[in-house]
Amino acid sequence: PLPSRTRPEPGVSSDPSRARDGGRRRGYKSRPSRRSLSRTKMPAGTRRLAILVAAALTPTFGTDGLVRAKPMHKGLPMLNRTSDCPVTYKVEPNLCAHDSVVFHETYRYTNKTADTVSCTTCTCASGGVEGTVDTQYGEQLVREWGDGYPEYVGRGAECCAGWNGTSCDICNTVEVCPPRTVNTSAYGGSQVVEAVNCSAEHSGEKQLLPTLEEARTGKRFSCTCGGGADFTSAAVCSGYSQHTTTTTLTMHGLGTLESPQRIEVTERAGIHRWMDLYWYADSPGWGPDALSYYYPKVWSGNLSDCTATLGKCMEVDRTDVGKSDCVNWHCKDTQLHCPPVGYEMPPLFDGINAQCYYPSTKSDGSPMMDNDKDCKHPYKYQKCNVVPSNNIAFELSCLIDEVPGGGPGTHICYYRQAGSSPLSLTCNVGNCLYEPSVFTEHADTEVLDVPTIYAQMAGLALASACLVGACVLFRNTTSLLDWATLKRSRALRGVPASDADEIEVTSKHHPSINREYEYEEAGEGQLQKLTEPHAIDSFEHRGGGVAELGLGLGGVASATRAGPILAWKNLTLWVPATSASAPAPVSPRMAQQEADEAGLDDMNRSLLPAGGDSNSEVRTADRPGEPQRSKRILSSVTGVAGCLKGWERGGGVTALMGPSGAGKTSLLDILAGRHPSARHTSGPARVEGQISVNGHVLTAAEMQSISGYVTQHDVLPGMMTVREHLLFHARLRMGDATPLHAKQRRVKEVMVQLGLDHIYDSVIGDEFVRGVSGGEKRRVSIASELLTYPAVLFLDEPTTGLDSANAINVVRIISEVARSGTTVVVSIHQPRHDIFRLFDRVVLLAKAPGADDGEVGKIVYCGPPLEAAPQLRAAVSSVAHRRDLAPNLNQDHADNPADEILDLCSSPDVSALVQAFDRGDGGDGGGEGGATPRQDASDRKRITHDIDRLTEAADTRESSHGRGASLASILRGRNRVMFHTELWVLCQRLLSKAVRHPMLLALHYGGSIFMAVTLGSIFADLQYDLNGAQDRIGVLFFMLFYLALLSMSSLPVWRDEYLLFAHERASNIYGNLSYFLSVVLMDVLLVRVVPPCAFALISYDWMSLQGTCESCLYRFAAILVVSNVLFALYAMGIGALRLSTMIANIVGAVSVMVFVLMGGFMVDKDQMSGVLAVLIAIDPMSYAFEALMINEFHDAVTASGDPVYYLINATFCAKALPPISVEGDTILSTFNYASTNAAINKDFRALVYMAFILLALVYAVLVLGPVVASTCGQLSSWVCHAAARPFRTWSAANYGGGAEGTLDRASPKLLADNGTSDGLNEGPDAGAVLSWHNICLWVPSSGCGVGPLTCRGERQVLHSVSGLAGSVEPDVSRGAVVPGDLCGIMGPSGSGKTSLLDILAGRKSQGRVAGTVRINGHAMTPSQLRRASGYVVQQDILPGMLTVTEHLTFHAHLRTRSAGGAGPERRRNVASRVESVVRELGLQLVAHSLIGNAMRRGVSGGEKRRVSIAVELLSHPAVLFLDEPTTGLDSTNAVNVVQIVSRIAARGTTVAMSIHQPRLEIFQLLRRVVLLARGGVIVYNGPASEAASYLNAICPPSRSVGGVQSDNPADVMLDVVTSTKPALLAEHFDGSQACAALLGDLAALESRNGDGPMQIRFRVPASPLVQFRILAVRAVRSSLRNPTLLAMHLGLAMAVAGVVGYTYHDVSQYNNETAGVQDRFGIMFFCLTYFSLISLSSLPLWRDEVRIFIHERASGAYGTLAYYAATILCDVAPFRIVPPMLFTLVSYSTVGLAGGGRWTTFMTILILFNLVSSSLCMLMGLLSGSNAVANAAGSLLMLFSLLFAGYLKNVAHFPSGWKLGAYLSPSFYAYNALVKNELETVDGLYITAVVGDIEETAGPFDGTTMLHCFSLGQDSITYDATVLLFMFGAILGAIFLVMAFVLRENR
């Protein structure tokens, strides 16, 4: 970086309008008046010295035209001109003409240096002023002195009337021209000739061009410096920057090609007068001899071979001079001499420096030169600083138009040479002519055609518009691509292209259809046909189109086909287990919790099992180098899926059932070939056994190719419509050979079949956009798998989360699919009776004890569903009889066998079931020994026998026909589309997503445009001077910095889409490469190509970057685009590792830091070596920055084609440094950059090569990332675990109830809210009666916000719903009530169950509510309802990093009041309460296990549900609400949960819960039922036992399966509600006795309102201080559980500090050059940049916890202030205060910054800045809708802050409108405080101007001077720190307001 902009000298005017006023007037400095001088005290010694000097130097006075010395102020005489300017009179005695004398100022008290015109120019010596001390010479004295005569003040030197010029030798009019004597050879004598003209009186160009007479005698130009419109001259000609004052040009010759001109050039500069010596009176060793070599003439010489032309002036940058008419001279050669020839110079003068005047020698006797720092008084002589170079061309342009007000013959001229920018002169022309004026013709100036950037801008704008337009049109080009692809595919297969559109999907060209079998004889069983040795010969492939083979528009298939038989034999699943050497967790479940210590998310745990026993699903954290042990999840599992009998039923539906943890999902994943271990047969994670289809053993990849898989959780693109999603799958699954219209027809058929046609164009929906319902999403997932008729279809929990009606519909559809020939395998939790009867086969798994592995999954039954219960009962009975025990088989399961078999599988006798299945003694027994098993047996022997028969037959077919032919019917493979089709379709989907969720696009495009406008306005019209060069360098760097930082929005690009990608990739829909390229292509085209063009289209010309070039703008845009792509690829590579959001942000920020540091702007890259050199080699910013620098500075030309030169002028800081004009190449060489176009091409090629390399690396990371990340995770997990162990111990010791063994040590004493010990095991309390009266709910429709009652577009969700929950006795008037009640709220989807529950709990925040809610008859406000109740939401919102006990202890502290007050007794009471709740809910086994979250595994879903219930029970609420508590649980767990809830109700808590499809045992636990119908109308509210009979009387249910009517009242109720019009049911209920009884109870309760006390248990929250303490402990514990983040912050701070110390080691060693100052500035800016970027880790701080905070605050656990303060404290202390402290301790002394305790100030400022930046990021993350948006917005915020710091551009030079940005920027205050703290006490600083080979040094300076020079540190450090502290407080306040009033629960 170069010094800042030159400041004009105060009091100096260069206004050309003041240059002439009748005579000649120059720029002047204001002089003090006589009054001010009289008050100014002069030391007596100085006055005496001046008198002595005057006496010694005064010559003889007389009539010589010189002013005599006269007494002046305070007795100080003045010298006459000869004495005051002796050197001038010595070397140029005839300098002045026409009655003029040498101009000298008689007295200058305020300025000790020479004026720019003293002793160099001339002034008139005639005339007088009335009343002055000297009438004859008084006017001259007044003009010089200017005292007492205001009209003459400051007029300076003037020639006599009619004359002009610096020597008063230029005429204004012919009248003043004297006669001239000329020789007359014709008469042999001389003749006096009168002047006939003055050339100043010519018009136009004739004033400037020579006449024939002037060509002989010489045409004179008398010029002064400056006066033109150029900015360079203003700096060169002002004050002390350059003392050049006059230039004289004398032209000899006509200036034509025939008569070229020779121009004599002389330059003079002002010098010291002898009167100035009085300033040095008190200076030892100073004398007048020091001025002996101070000549007015600086240099002189000749310009030769000059030609004059007429035309436009030379181009002067950023001016309109080039548009004016000029006379232009071009001289081919320059020969100038400095000093002039014959001038004597000081001793030892070497052309640059001379010997010092005093002292003249050093201590060793050697001569001392004047550039030595010990030289006190050098000789005064003219420096040859700015002298035109010799032997090169010289150009001069003079404007034809005269200067307005400048007098006749006054013109502005510009001159330049190659290597310098144009300088201006104010020239006077006017020669006295004594001959008639004769002129010659001059040629016109040649005009060069120089290209501009405007054509490039148009081309770039067109290209950008075309790209955006192409992206917009891209979505509509589906048909065109499909037609082209189909044509090519048909051509390759030999099908005529003309018939392509007519060909339907046939079995020949649709391999998935070829998996379907048909038989000649319809009566034979499928197993028998398949086991025939040559059965393949009898198979026929049926042809036909989609209509023939597919599902008709009505539903079932038109042709029934047999499905394949899927069999598996002895499958065993092994996963890594905790080794003995690993850190032992508190319980077996704790081993799971080591997985995320390194910040890796669950996506990277590819070796973890997807299902199975929760106690077995663990992941090891072994020490590096130690082998992993394996643990079994499934053990020797054998089974069959498909119809072994009766092929006419198609493939059949096989259900995998069993309790949670039995391994259903794991088995399903293995069968589908999708389990991570399925491809491994060895190692810690492996699968043993075989899987076959029709007897053919298939690999995992082959299974994937023939099957479809519907996951438990719908993984769908939320921004796509249903049709678009299905068409996407059809286009990729149905092959290129299938025409588009056939794919569209197939999509329509499947949508009609699955009942999706009404949501044809509905958006699926995601977290940003509300879409279709859960049941519809499930059907969409199934539909996408049915498009290609999969041979086998796997579904994992397809009914989870659906109501009974939707569940039965889904299973019916699945059954119809199975009848069409697809074998369906489905895992299911708790099927109702009619669903169970739709299954063709059941595979039952159970958790059984293993040999040495604890519980493992084993098969206990595989056969027909209706035979399962008898066989299992028989097995249990046989065991009971052998033990002489009575079997426990008395439980009534009514008509649902599924409930019975699940209960049996969960019984203690499960081992007997396993043994019975293995021995084959179920039912009536099985075969013995080697006998053939019975045909109807469902045991291992029979199943193994069938599998072996299938395998033998398949082996026979393979041996006869070959494996390929034998498998041709099922393994034709998916008809894969071409690669470009995959790429095309994927890109279209990504584009649709981007368009429908445009926030990221808007941020990139809007942010880039705004940044381009900002930079353009701040750096507008950059000049070609020192500041312009510096600003150009800074803005080029900042653009790259902006792009690098904004690329962090690509960090989550893989993470956000990974689940969808993993799901679709596992389904083999597309390849890794096509997906990877589509994401990269869309990211590049949409947000990486066009946004950087904004800088080229908006900022480039606005900032006046190089504008006259053929392709510089294209190069500029290309470099930015490629750099942006590279930065994005780096971010994608980091994101491909799928680290946690916060850690990914840190890694990304550090990467940007490396780019910045190694980019070549902050540190010279030639100073880097070793590892740093390697970092530079891989840093894209280093190549891009060099290319941009070369593009800007190399070969820069003006509009006329002339080179551009920069004036490097540092005199504003160091007056001794001369201005230097240099080319851009010189600037490049100064910064060690190349200066050729080849270097640009080299850098650009490096960027392109790097992009391709990064593409390959990112692809490798994406594909191999899970394996690599898993390995790295094990290593870092062990390291972090060991490092955090002491902290965990401390945390456990300081957190009540958190230590191991708490449950065993806890007291059995329990606490209630009122402080008494009424535990769960004590007698019941009085239950509350909850009633609601005429509840109505309106919610806004689309486009209508929550507003006034008359809001149009409202939709009513609930219609006058009234009800009751609780037991009301007849003596309710006396207040007697029985214990609590269990009330179930039921109804189909869309009936408003959850909305009603929200209103009753006081948690409804959206919509408009009417009606009253009462407890015990008292009307309650929503706030009172929240305090009196607990609410368990449908989705478990729990902190994943805490154990169950820790979480419950946390809430116990906040929700309960202890009898013992505080201290140990309180902790014991809390522990007792937690123990009771844990035991009651059966959570003992997982009490010390981490709960887990999406980032890491934890407890199971059922256990999480029980934890959620336990939290609400801690406070013993009067009413407990539960929303879908059984969703996602198997039937056994569901019963257990409801039984627990029932016991809670029996002890005095009224429980109301919504429930979807309860099994009979659950329904029997309900005491009261509230039934809602669609539309939110109530159709029943009364005793549960009477509900079914009531509804049967209205409308008997019509639904039955197999003629069997359900005995479950819940099924009956839901069937009636879903099949009957809601209005009919509501009308009937209104007139029923049940309604009358309800209304009577409600009226009775309402009449009690206000009578007596409420007698309601209200929850009293803990005090804010207690809340804060408990929340802080939880936050600390969560941080210690994941120490990677803290370790990265602390480690990075020390590492970066080490790099800074290494890079800027001992900065004080550079104090003797500019680097000493520049490096200090750079260090401070780098520190701010680092902490700005690292603060981006705060972006997800609130986002990651916001759901937990909103939920817990809504539950009344704590207030906003306590949570806010605790979170801030726990983030601030370890992450925002400690890292700056470590950074300071490591780097401060290494760098060698200021001592004296200033390191504490340095550290304090860094801490304050880190706090402000982090809080800003917290606020931005809180307000952002996604991580990508938060990253981009936070990056923009940090960029703007750094832009206004003052390092890239001095804030003093900002446009006035932007200075406000600096005052709002924390970087501005921090940077100024840091710089001032560093430089305030530093001395001995030097400024060096090193440009190319030129080096000048000035100094020494102190740090305060440097701060003043650069306009930094103007305010005190205390002020800056106070502002930062105020900013921190203000931002924290804004965060609190957002959390308190914006973040609300949306229910």
Disulfide bonds with the S-S distance in Angstrom:
Cys85-Cys119 1.91
Cys96-Cys122 1.87
Cys124-Cys160 2.01
Cys159-Cys168 2.01
Cys171-Cys198 1.96
Cys177-Cys432 2.02
Cys223-Cys427 1.96
Cys225-Cys237 1.62
Cys306-Cys331 1.92
Cys313-Cys326 1.62
Cys338-Cys384 1.92
Cys356-Cys375 2.07
Cys398-Cys413 1.98
Cys1109-Cys1112 1.42
Cys1213-Cys1909 2.20
Cys1344-Cys1351 1.77
